[in-house]
Amino acid sequence: MGTKRRVHDGQYKFRVAMEAAKGNKTLSELASETGVHPSQISTWKRQLLEGGKELFNRKGGEQKATEAGKEGELYEQIGRLQMEVEWLKKKAAPFH
């Protein structure tokens, strides 16, 4: 039977990916130090480099927060309207 699958937190992944991005050590050296497969380190490095631009994009972060707030408001409105429709159906039933 194989070894148990390990789960790494985001801070650990970030630290390993930063070491890989610096290029001071090879992937093999990092893999032997950390016990993580080199392909996994490459994946974390790619995610860091691709997603890093989002860190400095203030408008993108604010826009996502605004969209999430608007989405929540719309779900609330949908719920209220559905309740009103059900109430109106119930009150209008005797007239049919």
Residue frames relative to the residue before (quaternion, step in Angstrom):
aa qw qx qy qz dx dy dz
M 1.0000 0.0000 0.0000 0.0000 0.00 0.00 0.00
G 0.4858 -0.7000 0.4520 0.2639 3.58 -1.00 0.83
T 0.6527 -0.4964 0.3889 0.4200 3.50 -1.32 -0.04
K 0.5783 -0.5908 0.4375 0.3537 3.53 -1.25 0.50
R 0.5174 -0.6533 0.4654 0.2981 3.55 -0.99 0.86
R 0.2699 -0.7715 0.5590 0.1390 3.56 -0.87 0.99
V 0.2211 -0.7462 0.6151 0.1263 3.53 -1.18 0.69
H 0.1669 -0.7972 0.5771 0.0595 3.57 -0.70 1.14
D 0.4346 -0.6862 0.5133 0.2772 3.56 -1.04 0.75
G 0.7059 -0.4993 0.3171 0.3898 3.54 -1.28 0.38
Q 0.6310 0.5442 -0.3379 0.4376 3.56 1.02 -0.78
Y 0.6481 0.5121 -0.3134 0.4686 3.59 0.98 -0.84
K 0.6533 0.5125 -0.3106 0.4627 3.57 0.93 -0.92
F 0.6440 0.5261 -0.3170 0.4561 3.57 0.98 -0.88
R 0.6613 0.5141 -0.3128 0.4478 3.58 0.90 -0.93
V 0.6743 0.4836 -0.2944 0.4740 3.59 0.90 -0.91
A 0.6558 0.5095 -0.3124 0.4613 3.59 0.96 -0.85
M 0.6356 0.5186 -0.3305 0.4668 3.59 1.03 -0.74
E 0.6264 0.5223 -0.3353 0.4717 3.60 0.99 -0.78
A 0.6626 0.4945 -0.3042 0.4732 3.58 0.97 -0.85
A 0.6659 0.5075 -0.3054 0.4535 3.59 0.98 -0.83
K 0.6045 0.5634 -0.3585 0.4344 3.60 1.07 -0.65
G 0.3001 -0.7955 0.4768 0.2231 3.56 1.07 -0.73
N 0.3983 0.7216 -0.4815 0.2981 3.63 1.20 0.27
K 0.7703 0.1904 -0.0997 0.6004 3.57 1.16 -0.64
T 0.5086 -0.6246 0.4891 0.3347 3.54 -1.19 0.52
L 0.6591 -0.4984 0.3816 0.4143 3.54 -1.29 0.30
S 0.6301 0.5387 -0.3332 0.4492 3.58 1.04 -0.73
E 0.6474 0.5070 -0.3199 0.4706 3.58 0.99 -0.80
L 0.6567 0.5018 -0.3056 0.4728 3.58 0.94 -0.89
A 0.6477 0.5290 -0.3163 0.4479 3.56 0.97 -0.86
S 0.6804 0.4706 -0.3032 0.4728 3.59 0.91 -0.82
E 0.6508 0.5115 -0.3215 0.4598 3.63 1.05 -0.66
T 0.7806 0.3689 -0.1717 0.4744 3.56 0.89 -0.99
G 0.3956 -0.7207 0.4818 0.3034 3.58 1.14 -0.51
V 0.5453 0.5786 -0.3982 0.4575 3.57 1.27 0.40
H 0.5461 -0.6340 0.4394 0.3267 3.58 -0.98 0.85
P 0.5760 -0.6246 0.3995 0.3442 3.63 -0.96 0.80
S 0.6360 0.5220 -0.3488 0.4487 3.62 1.01 -0.66
Q 0.6213 0.5251 -0.3407 0.4713 3.59 1.12 -0.64
I 0.6320 0.5143 -0.3289 0.4773 3.58 1.02 -0.78
S 0.6352 0.5232 -0.3298 0.4625 3.60 0.99 -0.78
T 0.6360 0.5233 -0.3237 0.4657 3.58 1.02 -0.79
W 0.6634 0.4959 -0.3059 0.4695 3.59 0.90 -0.91
K 0.6360 0.5297 -0.3218 0.4598 3.58 1.02 -0.82
R 0.6539 0.5072 -0.3086 0.4690 3.59 0.93 -0.91
Q 0.6528 0.5082 -0.3161 0.4643 3.60 0.95 -0.86
L 0.6383 0.5240 -0.3225 0.4627 3.58 1.02 -0.78
L 0.7070 0.4656 -0.2744 0.4561 3.56 0.83 -0.96
E 0.6766 0.4765 -0.2970 0.4764 3.60 1.03 -0.72
G 0.7509 0.3990 -0.2128 0.4812 3.57 0.95 -0.85
G 0.4838 0.7007 -0.4161 0.3190 3.58 1.25 -0.23
K 0.6200 0.5620 -0.3504 0.4207 3.57 1.05 -0.68
E 0.5956 0.5769 -0.3594 0.4281 3.60 1.17 -0.53
L 0.5785 0.6091 -0.3723 0.3946 3.59 1.13 -0.60
F 0.7698 0.3575 -0.1791 0.4974 3.56 0.97 -0.84
N 0.5608 0.5746 -0.3892 0.4515 3.57 1.28 0.07
R 0.2012 -0.8290 0.5113 0.1042 3.59 0.16 1.29
K 0.6453 0.5288 -0.3344 0.4383 3.56 0.94 -0.80
G 0.6298 0.5442 -0.3334 0.4428 3.58 1.03 -0.75
G 0.6740 0.4894 -0.2948 0.4683 3.57 0.93 -0.87
E 0.6601 0.4911 -0.3040 0.4803 3.56 0.99 -0.85
Q 0.6391 0.5356 -0.3233 0.4474 3.55 1.01 -0.83
K 0.6492 0.5089 -0.3250 0.4625 3.61 0.94 -0.81
A 0.6528 0.5048 -0.3185 0.4665 3.58 0.98 -0.83
T 0.6456 0.5161 -0.3147 0.4667 3.59 1.00 -0.82
E 0.6559 0.5070 -0.3098 0.4655 3.58 0.95 -0.88
A 0.6439 0.5143 -0.3277 0.4620 3.59 0.98 -0.78
G 0.6462 0.5146 -0.3161 0.4666 3.58 1.02 -0.76
K 0.6543 0.5030 -0.3054 0.4750 3.56 0.97 -0.86
E 0.6296 0.5401 -0.3327 0.4485 3.57 1.00 -0.81
G 0.6492 0.5190 -0.3099 0.4617 3.56 0.96 -0.85
E 0.6474 0.5161 -0.3110 0.4668 3.58 0.99 -0.86
L 0.6613 0.5087 -0.3102 0.4557 3.57 0.97 -0.84
Y 0.6351 0.5133 -0.3337 0.4711 3.61 1.01 -0.73
E 0.6265 0.5233 -0.3379 0.4685 3.58 1.04 -0.73
Q 0.6592 0.5097 -0.3057 0.4606 3.56 0.95 -0.91
I 0.6279 0.5270 -0.3349 0.4646 3.59 0.98 -0.80
G 0.6554 0.5160 -0.3126 0.4544 3.58 0.92 -0.86
R 0.6560 0.5048 -0.3119 0.4664 3.58 0.94 -0.87
L 0.6724 0.5007 -0.2992 0.4558 3.57 0.90 -0.90
Q 0.6355 0.5172 -0.3325 0.4670 3.59 1.02 -0.73
M 0.6398 0.5119 -0.3248 0.4723 3.58 1.01 -0.76
E 0.6468 0.5187 -0.3192 0.4590 3.60 0.99 -0.81
V 0.6408 0.5210 -0.3230 0.4621 3.58 0.98 -0.85
E 0.6605 0.4975 -0.3096 0.4696 3.58 0.91 -0.89
W 0.6423 0.5204 -0.3183 0.4641 3.61 0.98 -0.80
L 0.6647 0.4968 -0.2992 0.4710 3.58 0.99 -0.89
K 0.6212 0.5297 -0.3430 0.4647 3.61 1.02 -0.75
K 0.6603 0.5102 -0.3030 0.4603 3.55 0.94 -0.89
K 0.7051 0.4578 -0.2700 0.4695 3.61 0.90 -0.87
A 0.6966 0.4719 -0.2766 0.4643 3.60 1.09 -0.66
A 0.4729 0.7119 -0.4216 0.3030 3.62 1.20 -0.35
P 0.6780 0.4931 -0.3319 0.4324 3.68 0.83 -0.74
F 0.6572 0.5317 -0.3007 0.4415 3.62 1.16 -0.47
H 0.6225 0.5493 -0.3498 0.4340 3.60 1.19 -0.13
